[in-house]
Amino acid sequence: MMQQQPSSQAQMQQMAEMNRNMQQQSAPQASGQSLSLDQKFVMTTTVILPAIIPDNPNYKDQVGTVLYEFVAQLVGPQAPKITGMLIDLPINDIQLIL
């Protein structure tokens, strides 16, 4: 079972990299279309949702990166504080938000 853990960790890193790539690819498409903030949020968070699991040590960074963009548009200068508060929620709550 210990041998499966590194493989699982490698898979998580691979998944995180794929999510970053997909997020970067979807960003230009969204900016070219007239999507609402809600639509952009759903489109962006759907990409990272599978990576939001306890085994992924980077899930808070991934969630924070995605959420910050939207929180900043909603609340402005308070975005860093609010984003930090959101990523400190239990993982089940984070999954519900996304």
Secondary structure, 3 states (H helix, E strand, C coil): CCCHHHHHHHHHHHHHHHHHHHHHHHHHHHHHCCCCHHHHHHHHHHHHHHHCCCCCCCHHHHHHHHHHHHHHHHHHHHHHHHHHHHHCCCHHHHHHHC
